[in-house]
Amino acid sequence: APLPCSGFPATFGILFNMKLSSIIAARHRIDPPQDLLFTVDSSINGQVFVEFDSALNYSGVIDWGDGSSNTVLSGTGNSGTNHTYSTNNTFQVKVSGTQVPRFLLDYQLNVVSVENLGNVGIQNTSIMFDGCSNLTSANIGDYITSIDFRAFFNCLGLTSATIGNSVTSTGESSFSSCTSLTSVSIGSSVTSIGLQTFAFCSSLTSIIIPSSVTSIGVNAFSMLTNSSSLGSISCLAMAAPALGSSAFNNVLATTIEVPIGATGYGTTYGGLTVNYVL
């Protein structure tokens, strides 16, 4: 072992070397895999059907959360799987592995929450939870890089969504028609809010657009009627994001708050009066 520095107690040298070892270990640490996690309420429907893409290669395991045998996913030719619960309860399903490129739960009425999309190799989230009308909360996690076409479309019971800091874009209609959605946290890596991402989310009361955003798509926050709840809109970008037409159509808000010294917004932005106050 290295000798302690001259003039210092031996314990100082030991503590110094322990600290140095901890720093080196931290630099080489690899984050552990995170499972795809979602919760099922079998009292709504006792059977879950998951659809895969049979043309893609799979390597993963589904733990259904009820103590039954796991379902192993391997190779190509996987088109889908069913699981039936024998009792009425809530069960957290855990999907682990390195290659689960497509995992579709669309129109599964017993899916009630999403805790993490994990880092299991998902390549495309299009229609992943489309029509899951009893889904109440969704946490994307910090590995998925995009929320794709209609990923959470028409999830009528969804009240809160957290878009992790790994996400760079939200796709067309990804949260559209989530009429109970009141709270959305958009991660600081999102650069593009796509076409109709939050269209017709009539219960959304406020939105903060992070400084990373450079484009906001057509009808991104538009509502069906003027009775929508979206009354507070803030955009933290110092340079005004490129704006699609009708991005804020029929929202309750008449103003948008932006940073002092920001450029490109002018006096009005998307039909809203610009307040330079942030």
Salt bridges, closest charged atoms under 4 A:
ASP66 OD2 - HIS83 NE2 2.93
ASP130 OD2 - ARG150 NH2 3.22
